[in-house]
Each structure stands twice: as C-alpha cells, then as structure tokens.
Amino acid sequence: LPSRDSSMLLKYSLCKVGNIIMRPSCATGWFYYRFNCYGYFRKLRNWSDAELECQSYGNGAHLASILNLKEASVIAEYISGYQRTQPVWIGLHDPQKVTPDMARKCLLKKPGR
C-alpha cells in the first residue's frame, strides 16, 4: 500500500501527563493510572495537531505512549467509555510510514475483544 501523509488522517487523541503523585492532581475528566493522567479528546485532528493540543495542557503533556499490555488494557477500557470503534492517536508515530492499514491497527483494543 502506498504511504499516506499523516496530516490527512484525522483521529481522536489520548494525552498523557506523567509523574503525578496523587490522583487528585489529574484535571477534571482525566483518568489516573500508575502515576500518570490520561485525557481522551473527541475532536478529530491529525497527529501533529493532536500532539500540539496535548502540549497545550502543560505539565509535560504529550500524546500517550503505552508501554505494556496491562497499561494498554486499562486505557482501552477507559476509552471504551467514550467510543469503541474509531482509531485514537497515541505517541507512536512515523510520518514517513503511515498507511490506511496502520491507522486501523492503532485503535486500542482490550485483549479478547
């Protein structure tokens, strides 16, 4: 499949702020998990705009990087409270290698679903 410019792919986004010591430190509507706050945003954006939106929240916020299966499972459950079928931008991104198939694979799914 030919590469597609990631600026043309629009998805929802998941932001992450790290090194949070206490749950009350997360902003309203954000989800706390293992010293990080996650915010899900239902505004369609390309990857670059989604990353800029995350950064606008300050405190070192970026698109989420998901480091293990347990974290992926917990976050997928959180996102499923909003929607279950649309792809979501996370931090992993190579603008030179974005294909329609990759866009589908970026959708976080809870294992077994």
C-alpha positions in Angstrom: 0.0 0.0 0.0 1.3 3.5 -0.7 2.2 5.8 2.1 -0.3 8.5 3.1 0.5 11.8 4.5 -0.4 11.6 8.2 -1.7 15.2 8.1 -4.6 13.8 6.1 -5.6 11.2 8.7 -8.0 12.5 11.4 -8.4 10.7 14.6 -9.4 11.2 18.2 -6.4 11.6 20.7 -5.2 10.4 24.0 -2.9 12.7 26.0 -0.7 11.7 28.9 0.8 13.7 31.8 3.4 11.7 33.8 4.9 11.7 37.3 1.6 12.5 39.1 1.9 11.6 42.8 -1.7 11.8 43.9 -4.9 11.1 42.0 -6.5 14.5 42.8 -3.7 16.1 40.7 -5.4 15.0 37.5 -7.6 17.6 35.8 -11.4 17.0 35.7 -12.3 14.4 33.1 -8.8 12.9 33.1 -8.1 9.3 34.2 -5.3 8.4 36.7 -3.3 5.2 36.2 0.1 4.4 37.8 1.4 8.0 38.3 0.0 9.3 35.0 -3.0 11.2 34.0 -4.7 10.4 30.7 -7.2 12.6 28.8 -9.3 11.4 25.9 -10.3 14.1 23.4 -13.2 13.6 21.0 -12.1 16.3 18.5 -10.8 14.9 15.2 -7.2 16.0 14.5 -4.2 15.0 12.5 -1.3 13.6 14.5 0.7 16.9 14.7 -2.4 18.9 15.8 -3.3 16.3 18.4 0.3 16.4 19.8 0.1 20.2 19.9 -3.2 20.1 21.7 -1.8 17.7 24.3 1.2 20.0 24.8 -1.1 22.9 25.4 -2.3 21.3 28.6 1.2 21.9 30.1 2.9 19.9 32.7 4.8 17.9 30.1 1.7 16.5 28.4 2.1 14.7 25.1 0.2 12.1 23.1 0.2 8.9 25.3 3.0 6.4 25.0 1.7 3.0 26.1 4.5 0.8 27.3 2.9 -2.6 28.2 -0.1 -4.8 27.7 -1.6 -4.1 31.2 -1.4 -0.3 30.5 -3.0 -0.8 27.1 -5.8 -2.9 28.6 -6.6 -0.3 31.3 -6.5 2.6 28.8 -8.6 0.7 26.2 -11.2 0.2 28.9 -11.1 3.9 29.7 -11.5 4.9 26.0 -14.3 2.4 25.5 -16.4 4.5 27.9 -16.4 7.2 25.2 -16.3 5.0 22.0 -15.3 1.6 20.8 -14.7 1.7 17.1 -12.6 4.7 16.0 -8.8 4.9 15.9 -7.1 7.0 18.5 -3.8 8.8 18.2 -1.1 7.9 20.6 2.6 8.9 20.7 4.0 6.3 18.4 4.3 7.9 15.0 6.4 7.8 11.9 5.2 10.4 9.4 7.0 8.6 6.6 5.3 5.3 7.1 1.6 5.9 7.7 -0.8 3.6 5.7 -4.5 3.1 6.0 -3.8 -0.4 7.4 -1.5 1.1 10.1 -4.3 3.6 11.0 -6.6 0.7 11.7 -4.0 -1.1 13.9 -3.5 2.0 16.1 -7.0 1.5 17.5 -6.6 0.3 21.1 -8.5 -2.8 21.8 -8.9 -4.6 25.1 -7.4 -8.1 24.6 -10.1 -10.7 23.9 -12.5 -8.2 22.2 
